[in-house]
Amino acid sequence: MPITDLTELADRLEHHLGDPHDPTAAMSFARVLDFDEREEYPYPFVNLLQRWGVHEYAMPRAQGGRAGDVEVGFNLLRLIARRDPTTATALIITNLSFLPAWIAGTDSQRLAMVDAMRRGTRYAWGLSERRHGSDLLSNETSAEPTEGGYLLSGEKWLIGNGRVADGLTVLARTNPKGGPAGYSVFVLDKRTVPAGSVDELPRERLHGLRALDMSGFRLERVFVPETARLGREGQGLEIALKSSQVARALINAIALSATDTALRVTLDFTEHRTVFDKTVSDIPYSRRQITECFADLMVADAMCLGAVRSLQVVPEQSGTWSSAVKYFVPTLLERTVSQLNVVLGARFYLRDHPHYGIHQKMLRDLPVANFADGNTVVNLKALASQLDGLLATATGDRPEPRAAAEERAPVLYGMGRELPLFEPWRQELHSRGLDDALLAAPRALAELRELASAAKEEEGDWLARAADVAAELLAQAEPLRERASELRARLGRAYAQSAELFDLAKEYCLLHATAACLHTFVHSRDVMEDPLPSGALLLLQMERLRRWIRPTEQVTDQAVIDEVMRVLRRLHHGDRLFSHWQLPLATRGDLPAACT
């Protein structure tokens, strides 16, 4: 979708939902916090958004939906989640429950689910089980063959929408012996099965997303026809893993939006609170803390930009991109919001403050992005299993993969570039040593140096310094490969499950994030609106990434911080999303009285 169309779409949605700080708005923070406090499922917000049609941007056009580019739905979810991650999660769950049908279903199966979703049917994705968690190959829910179909039996637990959903997508064992080809995926409608054959489990009370229905269900020999199976018998694990790869990219909308709101209300405080005859924003230490958090958020935004677009550009690399972004972005942004807590002070702890009460909700809601659809360990394990191949290709001298990556990089990170059709079935679970972000990074670095040479005065200096830091970070790829090789030689068969290998996978994510920031600047700079792109911001992004390996060293000075603060203020006062997209937000009313 062209940027102008996405901007217009975002503006319409924001206008529909109203100023979140206005208690009378359709989806205000005051109402969101009320549902959160009462732990009541947000039916009014879900219905409000369905009436607008937001759910249709997750349905394929071939079956009557409006989904084209994944990033459209992703950015709409960000606008919802900046108000309420719970409502956004409730919508995501139905969308993700449809993915198995999009990946492996027939046209008639997809059409039936799309028709149901357009009529308001909610779905739940029955994947995890109480005894086995993310170990899908140990799942016990079974599908016993019978005349004309299957009998489903078993329990699914910690399932979003488990009680409120009418439709269920279920992973079940079709081969009693299990194994990678021993599972299949089925879809059923609770309203069409015999009474009592589906038991909803009690709803679990949550630390964050308190209003969400997180529960489960138990099936007792529920008959489903053979036409209810999605894909081939035995294809279930593949379908589930491909669905999870999409989910791992999309769930980061929650982390980005929670941080956006936390930063926005903290900035309201620092801009209006005066101490020692200065606003908090003008105190050098506080200003650095705020701008560092903004830089973190923009690192995460760049990483998500590439990861979401990669689902359409390089679906064969999804196994790498989805795991890298799913580990790094929530991990980074949890740290970022903790830093904002220090700036906001005691107000971050208040639950019912008319302005700051939303901060503590975002603080509690954000971690769902870390454990939903594959936790930190799962994603690091996925990366660790591919690390040797990824590093060998990234540091090797094979020209073909690098040339192909350099050709695709402008599409992966160019916000103005048209994307190929989203075909989720084309995903691969193993990237075969390919990561276009890292492979094309040297070319992007060279282009950044050219931009620095052509830029004027301070901007040229900031870009040159950013390029130097990026080069230092990217140069860690070869030592990382050597350490992995030494570790493998030392540990032998224990290498694949070693804690040390997982730590190396974390460092690989740092390289991927560095490349993402470079590519976003180089390939999207021409379509960004003032005050972006910013050499000062890119330099601070590089410093924040460098802090992961040099935690006490700075490469920026006060002039850089002041310029980044200018950029941040422009976006904030202009009611723009803290993102390279800079999507328009609902106009806010006067705030000073509530912010003191």
VENMO-V265218 format. One record per residue. RES is the residue in one small letter. PHI is phi in whole degrees, 0 to 359 (NA if undefined). OMEGA is omega as a letter, one per 20 degrees, with the letter a starting at -180 (* if undefined). Layout:
RES_PHI_OMEGA ; RES_PHI_OMEGA
//
This chain:
m_NA_r ; p_303_a ; i_302_a ; t_298_r ; d_289_r ; l_296_r ; t_297_r ; e_294_r ; l_295_r ; a_298_a ; d_297_r ; r_295_r ; l_295_r ; e_298_r ; h_296_r ; h_297_a ; l_271_r ; g_83_r ; d_293_a ; p_296_r ; h_276_r ; d_270_a ; p_302_a ; t_270_a ; a_291_a ; a_299_a ; m_226_a ; s_274_r ; f_301_a ; a_298_r ; r_290_r ; v_301_a ; l_293_r ; d_294_r ; f_296_r ; d_295_a ; e_296_a ; r_274_a ; e_53_a ; e_251_a ; y_306_a ; p_278_r ; y_307_a ; p_300_a ; f_287_r ; v_298_r ; n_294_r ; l_302_a ; l_285_r ; q_291_r ; r_297_r ; w_288_r ; g_102_a ; v_296_a ; h_294_a ; e_289_r ; y_279_r ; a_245_a ; m_245_a ; p_295_r ; r_297_a ; a_299_r ; q_250_r ; g_100_r ; g_275_a ; r_241_a ; a_292_r ; g_238_r ; d_269_a ; v_300_a ; e_294_r ; v_293_r ; g_299_r ; f_300_a ; n_287_r ; l_295_r ; l_297_r ; r_298_a ; l_292_r ; i_286_a ; a_291_r ; r_293_r ; r_265_a ; d_206_r ; p_301_a ; t_295_r ; t_298_r ; a_299_r ; t_295_r ; a_301_r ; l_289_r ; i_300_a ; i_299_r ; t_296_r ; n_300_a ; l_289_r ; s_292_r ; f_278_a ; l_306_r ; p_305_r ; a_289_r ; w_295_a ; i_284_a ; a_228_a ; g_282_r ; t_280_r ; d_302_a ; s_291_r ; q_295_r ; r_298_a ; l_299_a ; a_297_a ; m_290_r ; v_297_r ; d_301_r ; a_294_a ; m_294_r ; r_292_r ; r_271_r ; g_101_r ; t_296_r ; r_260_a ; y_240_r ; a_235_a ; w_255_a ; g_279_a ; l_247_a ; s_275_r ; e_231_a ; r_303_a ; r_275_a ; h_234_r ; g_54_a ; s_275_r ; d_277_a ; l_295_a ; l_287_r ; s_256_a ; n_303_a ; e_253_r ; t_306_a ; s_242_r ; a_236_a ; e_273_r ; p_299_r ; t_212_a ; e_301_r ; g_84_a ; g_172_a ; y_218_r ; l_248_a ; l_267_r ; s_219_r ; g_140_a ; e_236_r ; k_243_a ; w_226_a ; l_57_a ; i_249_r ; g_296_a ; n_68_a ; g_303_a ; r_265_a ; v_277_a ; a_285_r ; d_267_a ; g_253_r ; l_233_r ; t_253_a ; v_230_r ; l_270_a ; a_222_a ; r_281_r ; t_257_r ; n_244_a ; p_307_r ; k_279_a ; g_71_a ; g_87_a ; p_303_r ; a_255_a ; g_258_a ; y_231_r ; s_221_a ; v_244_a ; f_231_r ; v_234_r ; l_217_r ; d_249_a ; k_299_a ; r_282_a ; t_250_a ; v_259_a ; p_302_r ; a_303_r ; g_86_a ; s_276_r ; v_238_r ; d_259_r ; e_280_r ; l_279_r ; p_302_r ; r_287_r ; e_272_r ; r_278_a ; l_245_r ; h_287_r ; g_243_a ; l_49_a ; r_299_a ; a_272_a ; l_283_r ; d_277_r ; m_247_a ; s_214_a ; g_168_r ; f_204_r ; r_237_a ; l_253_a ; e_235_r ; r_50_a ; v_276_a ; f_282_r ; v_230_r ; p_289_r ; e_299_r ; t_290_r ; a_276_r ; r_279_r ; l_264_a ; g_80_a ; r_284_r ; e_296_a ; g_92_a ; q_268_a ; g_300_a ; l_297_r ; e_301_a ; i_297_a ; a_297_a ; l_290_r ; k_293_r ; s_298_a ; s_295_r ; q_296_r ; v_294_a ; a_300_a ; r_295_r ; a_284_a ; l_287_a ; i_296_r ; n_291_r ; a_303_r ; i_295_a ; a_296_r ; l_299_a ; s_287_r ; a_299_r ; t_289_r ; d_303_a ; t_293_r ; a_298_r ; l_293_a ; r_295_a ; v_287_r ; t_295_r ; l_294_r ; d_303_r ; f_294_a ; t_291_a ; e_281_a ; h_247_a ; r_272_a ; t_249_r ; v_223_a ; f_54_r ; d_65_r ; k_225_r ; t_290_a ; v_300_r ; s_299_a ; d_267_r ; i_278_a ; p_309_a ; y_295_a ; s_295_r ; r_299_r ; r_296_r ; q_301_a ; i_293_a ; t_291_r ; e_297_r ; c_295_r ; f_298_r ; a_297_r ; d_302_a ; l_297_a ; m_285_r ; v_298_a ; a_298_r ; d_297_r ; a_296_a ; m_295_r ; c_290_r ; l_306_r ; g_291_a ; a_296_a ; v_292_r ; r_290_r ; s_298_r ; l_299_r ; q_257_a ; v_275_a ; v_227_a ; p_301_r ; e_290_r ; q_254_a ; s_303_a ; g_300_r ; t_274_a ; w_299_a ; s_292_a ; s_288_a ; a_296_a ; v_289_a ; k_290_r ; y_282_a ; f_285_a ; v_296_r ; p_297_r ; t_297_r ; l_297_a ; l_284_r ; e_298_r ; r_295_a ; t_297_a ; v_294_r ; s_299_r ; q_293_r ; l_295_r ; n_304_a ; v_295_a ; v_291_a ; l_288_r ; g_70_a ; a_298_a ; r_295_r ; f_292_a ; y_265_a ; l_274_a ; r_269_a ; d_236_r ; h_297_a ; p_298_a ; h_241_a ; y_265_a ; g_301_a ; i_290_a ; h_298_a ; q_294_r ; k_292_r ; m_297_r ; l_299_a ; r_279_a ; d_280_a ; l_306_a ; p_300_r ; v_300_r ; a_293_a ; n_276_a ; f_243_r ; a_287_r ; d_55_r ; g_104_a ; n_280_a ; t_305_a ; v_296_a ; v_300_a ; n_287_r ; l_295_r ; k_296_r ; a_297_r ; l_290_a ; a_301_a ; s_292_a ; q_249_a ; l_299_a ; d_302_a ; g_292_r ; l_297_a ; l_289_r ; a_297_r ; t_290_a ; a_295_a ; t_258_a ; g_278_a ; d_243_r ; r_285_a ; p_286_a ; e_296_a ; p_298_a ; r_291_r ; a_296_r ; a_295_r ; a_295_r ; e_296_r ; e_286_a ; r_274_a ; a_305_r ; p_298_r ; v_278_r ; l_300_a ; y_241_r ; g_265_a ; m_298_r ; g_266_a ; r_269_r ; e_288_a ; l_257_r ; p_290_a ; l_299_r ; f_284_r ; e_231_a ; p_298_r ; w_290_a ; r_278_r ; q_298_r ; e_244_a ; l_272_r ; h_230_a ; s_274_r ; r_53_r ; g_80_a ; l_254_r ; d_214_a ; d_302_a ; a_301_a ; l_283_a ; l_296_a ; a_268_a ; a_298_r ; p_303_r ; r_295_r ; a_298_r ; l_297_r ; a_297_r ; e_294_r ; l_296_r ; r_296_r ; e_295_r ; l_296_r ; a_296_a ; s_294_a ; a_272_a ; a_283_a ; k_264_r ; e_45_a ; e_298_a ; e_300_r ; g_297_r ; d_294_a ; w_295_r ; l_294_r ; a_296_r ; r_292_r ; a_297_r ; a_296_r ; d_296_r ; v_292_r ; a_299_r ; a_298_r ; e_298_a ; l_291_a ; l_294_r ; a_292_r ; q_285_a ; a_298_a ; e_293_r ; p_301_r ; l_295_r ; r_297_r ; e_295_r ; r_294_r ; a_296_r ; s_297_r ; e_295_r ; l_295_r ; r_297_r ; a_293_a ; r_281_a ; l_265_a ; g_63_a ; r_294_r ; a_283_a ; y_302_a ; a_297_a ; q_251_a ; s_283_r ; a_297_a ; e_297_r ; l_294_r ; f_297_r ; d_295_r ; l_294_r ; a_296_r ; k_299_a ; e_294_r ; y_298_r ; c_300_r ; l_297_r ; l_296_r ; h_298_r ; a_295_r ; t_300_r ; a_298_a ; a_299_r ; c_295_r ; l_299_a ; h_298_a ; t_298_r ; f_296_a ; v_291_a ; h_265_r ; s_244_a ; r_300_a ; d_285_a ; v_250_r ; m_284_r ; e_261_r ; d_308_j ; p_266_r ; l_254_i ; p_284_a ; s_224_r ; g_296_r ; a_296_r ; l_296_r ; l_298_r ; l_297_r ; l_292_r ; q_301_r ; m_296_r ; e_297_a ; r_297_r ; l_290_r ; r_296_a ; r_298_r ; w_293_r ; i_246_r ; r_229_a ; p_294_a ; t_250_a ; e_255_r ; q_250_r ; v_239_r ; t_253_r ; d_236_a ; q_297_r ; a_297_r ; v_296_a ; i_299_a ; d_296_r ; e_290_r ; v_295_r ; m_297_r ; r_298_r ; v_298_a ; l_298_r ; r_296_r ; r_299_r ; l_293_a ; h_291_a ; h_290_r ; g_271_a ; d_53_r ; r_239_r ; l_299_r ; f_284_a ; s_196_r ; h_298_r ; w_287_a ; q_53_a ; l_296_a ; p_289_r ; l_246_r ; a_301_r ; t_296_a ; r_265_r ; g_279_r ; d_291_a ; l_242_a ; p_310_a ; a_298_a ; a_279_a ; c_264_a ; t_276_*
//
